[in-house]
Amino acid sequence: MNIIKNKKGAEINITTIIVIILAILVLVILALYFTGGMKSLWGKITSVKGAWDQSDIENVRTNCGSICAGGPTMKDTYCGRSFMVKTADGKNATKMFCDDSNIKAYNLDSCKEAGFDSQTCATYDRSNL
């Protein structure tokens, strides 16, 4: 029975591998930060729904629900009334309408009862608003 005592392979501890991976991750994040890449990454992260001031979104949704309560005759108001919604940091504001994907007023019961859905304002002319 031959026992091989001369190992030519090198052993590496699992802890060492984890430390190396974490160090590489930190270096990548630092490189992104100093090259301005974090701005574009942060822009992609904050472009989701949470980037808007949620109290503004809720106020608009409430106003749209009140408009819908007026029934189908309120289509011009529902589609034509704009609301200014601030970003979460309060630096910018954007014009939004009741059918906007961030507002989704068409999901409210009063809007469903009035017959408004996601396509209600698809052909509405907002060019003069």
PyMOL commands that place a pseudoatom at each C-alpha (Angstrom):
pseudoatom trace, name=CA, resn=MET, resi=1, chain=A, elem=C, hetatm=0, pos=[0.000, 0.000, 0.000]
pseudoatom trace, name=CA, resn=ASN, resi=2, chain=A, elem=C, hetatm=0, pos=[1.529, 3.248, -1.123]
pseudoatom trace, name=CA, resn=ILE, resi=3, chain=A, elem=C, hetatm=0, pos=[0.624, 6.365, 0.800]
pseudoatom trace, name=CA, resn=ILE, resi=4, chain=A, elem=C, hetatm=0, pos=[1.243, 9.505, -1.175]
pseudoatom trace, name=CA, resn=LYS, resi=5, chain=A, elem=C, hetatm=0, pos=[2.747, 12.123, 1.076]
pseudoatom trace, name=CA, resn=ASN, resi=6, chain=A, elem=C, hetatm=0, pos=[3.881, 14.562, -1.594]
pseudoatom trace, name=CA, resn=LYS, resi=7, chain=A, elem=C, hetatm=0, pos=[0.781, 16.585, -2.487]
pseudoatom trace, name=CA, resn=LYS, resi=8, chain=A, elem=C, hetatm=0, pos=[1.350, 18.889, -5.404]
pseudoatom trace, name=CA, resn=GLY, resi=9, chain=A, elem=C, hetatm=0, pos=[-2.046, 20.629, -5.289]
pseudoatom trace, name=CA, resn=ALA, resi=10, chain=A, elem=C, hetatm=0, pos=[-2.533, 23.707, -3.165]
pseudoatom trace, name=CA, resn=GLU, resi=11, chain=A, elem=C, hetatm=0, pos=[-5.338, 23.858, -0.657]
pseudoatom trace, name=CA, resn=ILE, resi=12, chain=A, elem=C, hetatm=0, pos=[-7.281, 27.059, -0.148]
pseudoatom trace, name=CA, resn=ASN, resi=13, chain=A, elem=C, hetatm=0, pos=[-9.540, 27.697, 2.760]
pseudoatom trace, name=CA, resn=ILE, resi=14, chain=A, elem=C, hetatm=0, pos=[-13.239, 28.500, 2.054]
pseudoatom trace, name=CA, resn=THR, resi=15, chain=A, elem=C, hetatm=0, pos=[-12.953, 31.575, 4.277]
pseudoatom trace, name=CA, resn=THR, resi=16, chain=A, elem=C, hetatm=0, pos=[-10.198, 32.901, 2.038]
pseudoatom trace, name=CA, resn=ILE, resi=17, chain=A, elem=C, hetatm=0, pos=[-12.422, 32.472, -1.024]
pseudoatom trace, name=CA, resn=ILE, resi=18, chain=A, elem=C, hetatm=0, pos=[-15.274, 34.373, 0.638]
pseudoatom trace, name=CA, resn=VAL, resi=19, chain=A, elem=C, hetatm=0, pos=[-12.949, 37.216, 1.670]
pseudoatom trace, name=CA, resn=ILE, resi=20, chain=A, elem=C, hetatm=0, pos=[-11.602, 37.470, -1.895]
pseudoatom trace, name=CA, resn=ILE, resi=21, chain=A, elem=C, hetatm=0, pos=[-15.146, 37.615, -3.334]
pseudoatom trace, name=CA, resn=LEU, resi=22, chain=A, elem=C, hetatm=0, pos=[-16.177, 40.330, -0.851]
pseudoatom trace, name=CA, resn=ALA, resi=23, chain=A, elem=C, hetatm=0, pos=[-13.031, 42.337, -1.623]
pseudoatom trace, name=CA, resn=ILE, resi=24, chain=A, elem=C, hetatm=0, pos=[-13.778, 42.196, -5.363]
pseudoatom trace, name=CA, resn=LEU, resi=25, chain=A, elem=C, hetatm=0, pos=[-17.373, 43.294, -4.723]
pseudoatom trace, name=CA, resn=VAL, resi=26, chain=A, elem=C, hetatm=0, pos=[-16.184, 46.271, -2.666]
pseudoatom trace, name=CA, resn=LEU, resi=27, chain=A, elem=C, hetatm=0, pos=[-13.729, 47.243, -5.399]
pseudoatom trace, name=CA, resn=VAL, resi=28, chain=A, elem=C, hetatm=0, pos=[-16.466, 47.109, -8.054]
pseudoatom trace, name=CA, resn=ILE, resi=29, chain=A, elem=C, hetatm=0, pos=[-18.770, 49.316, -5.943]
pseudoatom trace, name=CA, resn=LEU, resi=30, chain=A, elem=C, hetatm=0, pos=[-15.962, 51.813, -5.314]
pseudoatom trace, name=CA, resn=ALA, resi=31, chain=A, elem=C, hetatm=0, pos=[-15.119, 51.895, -9.026]
pseudoatom trace, name=CA, resn=LEU, resi=32, chain=A, elem=C, hetatm=0, pos=[-18.782, 52.570, -9.874]
pseudoatom trace, name=CA, resn=TYR, resi=33, chain=A, elem=C, hetatm=0, pos=[-18.986, 55.299, -7.263]
pseudoatom trace, name=CA, resn=PHE, resi=34, chain=A, elem=C, hetatm=0, pos=[-15.889, 57.175, -8.438]
pseudoatom trace, name=CA, resn=THR, resi=35, chain=A, elem=C, hetatm=0, pos=[-16.641, 56.842, -12.154]
pseudoatom trace, name=CA, resn=GLY, resi=36, chain=A, elem=C, hetatm=0, pos=[-20.204, 58.133, -11.827]
pseudoatom trace, name=CA, resn=GLY, resi=37, chain=A, elem=C, hetatm=0, pos=[-21.729, 54.743, -12.502]
pseudoatom trace, name=CA, resn=MET, resi=38, chain=A, elem=C, hetatm=0, pos=[-23.621, 54.863, -9.210]
pseudoatom trace, name=CA, resn=LYS, resi=39, chain=A, elem=C, hetatm=0, pos=[-25.692, 57.790, -10.523]
pseudoatom trace, name=CA, resn=SER, resi=40, chain=A, elem=C, hetatm=0, pos=[-27.075, 55.743, -13.380]
pseudoatom trace, name=CA, resn=LEU, resi=41, chain=A, elem=C, hetatm=0, pos=[-27.552, 52.739, -11.109]
pseudoatom trace, name=CA, resn=TRP, resi=42, chain=A, elem=C, hetatm=0, pos=[-29.329, 54.904, -8.509]
pseudoatom trace, name=CA, resn=GLY, resi=43, chain=A, elem=C, hetatm=0, pos=[-31.453, 56.410, -11.287]
pseudoatom trace, name=CA, resn=LYS, resi=44, chain=A, elem=C, hetatm=0, pos=[-32.585, 52.945, -12.319]
pseudoatom trace, name=CA, resn=ILE, resi=45, chain=A, elem=C, hetatm=0, pos=[-33.383, 52.021, -8.739]
pseudoatom trace, name=CA, resn=THR, resi=46, chain=A, elem=C, hetatm=0, pos=[-35.346, 55.203, -7.979]
pseudoatom trace, name=CA, resn=SER, resi=47, chain=A, elem=C, hetatm=0, pos=[-37.254, 55.170, -11.251]
pseudoatom trace, name=CA, resn=VAL, resi=48, chain=A, elem=C, hetatm=0, pos=[-39.649, 52.672, -9.738]
pseudoatom trace, name=CA, resn=LYS, resi=49, chain=A, elem=C, hetatm=0, pos=[-42.973, 53.549, -8.149]
pseudoatom trace, name=CA, resn=GLY, resi=50, chain=A, elem=C, hetatm=0, pos=[-41.401, 54.446, -4.787]
pseudoatom trace, name=CA, resn=ALA, resi=51, chain=A, elem=C, hetatm=0, pos=[-39.593, 57.368, -6.412]
pseudoatom trace, name=CA, resn=TRP, resi=52, chain=A, elem=C, hetatm=0, pos=[-42.773, 59.456, -6.292]
pseudoatom trace, name=CA, resn=ASP, resi=53, chain=A, elem=C, hetatm=0, pos=[-44.038, 61.192, -3.198]
pseudoatom trace, name=CA, resn=GLN, resi=54, chain=A, elem=C, hetatm=0, pos=[-46.567, 58.634, -2.021]
pseudoatom trace, name=CA, resn=SER, resi=55, chain=A, elem=C, hetatm=0, pos=[-48.736, 61.242, -0.287]
pseudoatom trace, name=CA, resn=ASP, resi=56, chain=A, elem=C, hetatm=0, pos=[-49.066, 63.077, -3.633]
pseudoatom trace, name=CA, resn=ILE, resi=57, chain=A, elem=C, hetatm=0, pos=[-49.938, 59.798, -5.371]
pseudoatom trace, name=CA, resn=GLU, resi=58, chain=A, elem=C, hetatm=0, pos=[-52.619, 59.045, -2.769]
pseudoatom trace, name=CA, resn=ASN, resi=59, chain=A, elem=C, hetatm=0, pos=[-54.055, 62.591, -3.035]
pseudoatom trace, name=CA, resn=VAL, resi=60, chain=A, elem=C, hetatm=0, pos=[-54.316, 62.278, -6.811]
pseudoatom trace, name=CA, resn=ARG, resi=61, chain=A, elem=C, hetatm=0, pos=[-55.889, 58.820, -6.510]
pseudoatom trace, name=CA, resn=THR, resi=62, chain=A, elem=C, hetatm=0, pos=[-58.470, 60.235, -4.060]
pseudoatom trace, name=CA, resn=ASN, resi=63, chain=A, elem=C, hetatm=0, pos=[-59.257, 63.159, -6.393]
pseudoatom trace, name=CA, resn=CYS, resi=64, chain=A, elem=C, hetatm=0, pos=[-59.611, 60.804, -9.342]
pseudoatom trace, name=CA, resn=GLY, resi=65, chain=A, elem=C, hetatm=0, pos=[-61.948, 58.600, -7.310]
pseudoatom trace, name=CA, resn=SER, resi=66, chain=A, elem=C, hetatm=0, pos=[-64.128, 61.635, -6.633]
pseudoatom trace, name=CA, resn=ILE, resi=67, chain=A, elem=C, hetatm=0, pos=[-64.181, 62.467, -10.338]
pseudoatom trace, name=CA, resn=CYS, resi=68, chain=A, elem=C, hetatm=0, pos=[-65.176, 58.894, -11.173]
pseudoatom trace, name=CA, resn=ALA, resi=69, chain=A, elem=C, hetatm=0, pos=[-68.016, 59.071, -8.662]
pseudoatom trace, name=CA, resn=GLY, resi=70, chain=A, elem=C, hetatm=0, pos=[-69.617, 61.590, -11.040]
pseudoatom trace, name=CA, resn=GLY, resi=71, chain=A, elem=C, hetatm=0, pos=[-70.187, 58.778, -13.510]
pseudoatom trace, name=CA, resn=PRO, resi=72, chain=A, elem=C, hetatm=0, pos=[-69.388, 58.260, -17.205]
pseudoatom trace, name=CA, resn=THR, resi=73, chain=A, elem=C, hetatm=0, pos=[-70.202, 61.904, -18.022]
pseudoatom trace, name=CA, resn=MET, resi=74, chain=A, elem=C, hetatm=0, pos=[-66.989, 62.880, -16.206]
pseudoatom trace, name=CA, resn=LYS, resi=75, chain=A, elem=C, hetatm=0, pos=[-64.702, 61.335, -18.863]
pseudoatom trace, name=CA, resn=ASP, resi=76, chain=A, elem=C, hetatm=0, pos=[-63.388, 64.757, -19.973]
pseudoatom trace, name=CA, resn=THR, resi=77, chain=A, elem=C, hetatm=0, pos=[-62.471, 65.658, -16.414]
pseudoatom trace, name=CA, resn=TYR, resi=78, chain=A, elem=C, hetatm=0, pos=[-61.056, 62.186, -15.699]
pseudoatom trace, name=CA, resn=CYS, resi=79, chain=A, elem=C, hetatm=0, pos=[-58.873, 62.222, -18.813]
pseudoatom trace, name=CA, resn=GLY, resi=80, chain=A, elem=C, hetatm=0, pos=[-58.133, 65.939, -18.988]
pseudoatom trace, name=CA, resn=ARG, resi=81, chain=A, elem=C, hetatm=0, pos=[-57.387, 67.004, -15.432]
pseudoatom trace, name=CA, resn=SER, resi=82, chain=A, elem=C, hetatm=0, pos=[-53.692, 66.974, -14.624]
pseudoatom trace, name=CA, resn=PHE, resi=83, chain=A, elem=C, hetatm=0, pos=[-52.025, 66.836, -11.239]
pseudoatom trace, name=CA, resn=MET, resi=84, chain=A, elem=C, hetatm=0, pos=[-48.469, 67.761, -10.304]
pseudoatom trace, name=CA, resn=VAL, resi=85, chain=A, elem=C, hetatm=0, pos=[-46.751, 64.945, -8.419]
pseudoatom trace, name=CA, resn=LYS, resi=86, chain=A, elem=C, hetatm=0, pos=[-43.405, 65.535, -6.691]
pseudoatom trace, name=CA, resn=THR, resi=87, chain=A, elem=C, hetatm=0, pos=[-40.542, 63.094, -6.645]
pseudoatom trace, name=CA, resn=ALA, resi=88, chain=A, elem=C, hetatm=0, pos=[-39.697, 61.503, -3.315]
pseudoatom trace, name=CA, resn=ASP, resi=89, chain=A, elem=C, hetatm=0, pos=[-36.828, 63.944, -2.796]
pseudoatom trace, name=CA, resn=GLY, resi=90, chain=A, elem=C, hetatm=0, pos=[-39.149, 66.895, -3.530]
pseudoatom trace, name=CA, resn=LYS, resi=91, chain=A, elem=C, hetatm=0, pos=[-36.801, 68.399, -6.131]
pseudoatom trace, name=CA, resn=ASN, resi=92, chain=A, elem=C, hetatm=0, pos=[-38.907, 67.774, -9.237]
pseudoatom trace, name=CA, resn=ALA, resi=93, chain=A, elem=C, hetatm=0, pos=[-42.558, 67.455, -10.138]
pseudoatom trace, name=CA, resn=THR, resi=94, chain=A, elem=C, hetatm=0, pos=[-44.278, 65.765, -13.062]
pseudoatom trace, name=CA, resn=LYS, resi=95, chain=A, elem=C, hetatm=0, pos=[-47.706, 66.211, -14.582]
pseudoatom trace, name=CA, resn=MET, resi=96, chain=A, elem=C, hetatm=0, pos=[-49.809, 63.070, -14.178]
pseudoatom trace, name=CA, resn=PHE, resi=97, chain=A, elem=C, hetatm=0, pos=[-53.346, 62.110, -15.089]
pseudoatom trace, name=CA, resn=CYS, resi=98, chain=A, elem=C, hetatm=0, pos=[-55.851, 59.747, -13.480]
pseudoatom trace, name=CA, resn=ASP, resi=99, chain=A, elem=C, hetatm=0, pos=[-55.069, 56.980, -15.971]
pseudoatom trace, name=CA, resn=ASP, resi=100, chain=A, elem=C, hetatm=0, pos=[-51.310, 57.235, -15.396]
pseudoatom trace, name=CA, resn=SER, resi=101, chain=A, elem=C, hetatm=0, pos=[-49.625, 53.929, -14.577]
pseudoatom trace, name=CA, resn=ASN, resi=102, chain=A, elem=C, hetatm=0, pos=[-48.411, 55.366, -11.254]
pseudoatom trace, name=CA, resn=ILE, resi=103, chain=A, elem=C, hetatm=0, pos=[-51.902, 56.506, -10.230]
pseudoatom trace, name=CA, resn=LYS, resi=104, chain=A, elem=C, hetatm=0, pos=[-53.994, 53.601, -11.582]
pseudoatom trace, name=CA, resn=ALA, resi=105, chain=A, elem=C, hetatm=0, pos=[-57.267, 55.271, -10.639]
pseudoatom trace, name=CA, resn=TYR, resi=106, chain=A, elem=C, hetatm=0, pos=[-59.085, 52.873, -12.971]
pseudoatom trace, name=CA, resn=ASN, resi=107, chain=A, elem=C, hetatm=0, pos=[-58.590, 50.223, -10.275]
pseudoatom trace, name=CA, resn=LEU, resi=108, chain=A, elem=C, hetatm=0, pos=[-60.766, 52.206, -7.837]
pseudoatom trace, name=CA, resn=ASP, resi=109, chain=A, elem=C, hetatm=0, pos=[-64.305, 50.928, -7.314]
pseudoatom trace, name=CA, resn=SER, resi=110, chain=A, elem=C, hetatm=0, pos=[-65.867, 54.273, -8.260]
pseudoatom trace, name=CA, resn=CYS, resi=111, chain=A, elem=C, hetatm=0, pos=[-63.977, 54.281, -11.565]
pseudoatom trace, name=CA, resn=LYS, resi=112, chain=A, elem=C, hetatm=0, pos=[-64.905, 50.684, -12.337]
pseudoatom trace, name=CA, resn=GLU, resi=113, chain=A, elem=C, hetatm=0, pos=[-68.554, 51.537, -11.675]
pseudoatom trace, name=CA, resn=ALA, resi=114, chain=A, elem=C, hetatm=0, pos=[-68.283, 54.514, -14.052]
pseudoatom trace, name=CA, resn=GLY, resi=115, chain=A, elem=C, hetatm=0, pos=[-66.895, 52.192, -16.738]
pseudoatom trace, name=CA, resn=PHE, resi=116, chain=A, elem=C, hetatm=0, pos=[-63.396, 53.685, -16.776]
pseudoatom trace, name=CA, resn=ASP, resi=117, chain=A, elem=C, hetatm=0, pos=[-60.582, 51.274, -17.467]
pseudoatom trace, name=CA, resn=SER, resi=118, chain=A, elem=C, hetatm=0, pos=[-56.922, 51.519, -18.461]
pseudoatom trace, name=CA, resn=GLN, resi=119, chain=A, elem=C, hetatm=0, pos=[-57.921, 52.287, -22.090]
pseudoatom trace, name=CA, resn=THR, resi=120, chain=A, elem=C, hetatm=0, pos=[-60.495, 55.003, -21.313]
pseudoatom trace, name=CA, resn=CYS, resi=121, chain=A, elem=C, hetatm=0, pos=[-58.182, 57.912, -22.146]
pseudoatom trace, name=CA, resn=ALA, resi=122, chain=A, elem=C, hetatm=0, pos=[-56.145, 56.195, -24.882]
pseudoatom trace, name=CA, resn=THR, resi=123, chain=A, elem=C, hetatm=0, pos=[-57.608, 58.388, -27.630]
pseudoatom trace, name=CA, resn=TYR, resi=124, chain=A, elem=C, hetatm=0, pos=[-58.067, 61.520, -25.530]
pseudoatom trace, name=CA, resn=ASP, resi=125, chain=A, elem=C, hetatm=0, pos=[-56.236, 64.541, -26.980]
pseudoatom trace, name=CA, resn=ARG, resi=126, chain=A, elem=C, hetatm=0, pos=[-53.960, 66.045, -24.319]
pseudoatom trace, name=CA, resn=SER, resi=127, chain=A, elem=C, hetatm=0, pos=[-51.906, 68.157, -26.702]
pseudoatom trace, name=CA, resn=ASN, resi=128, chain=A, elem=C, hetatm=0, pos=[-53.455, 71.419, -25.481]
pseudoatom trace, name=CA, resn=LEU, resi=129, chain=A, elem=C, hetatm=0, pos=[-53.133, 70.610, -21.767]
for i in range(1, 129): cmd.bond("trace and resi %d" % i, "trace and resi %d" % (i + 1))
show_as sticks, trace
zoom trace
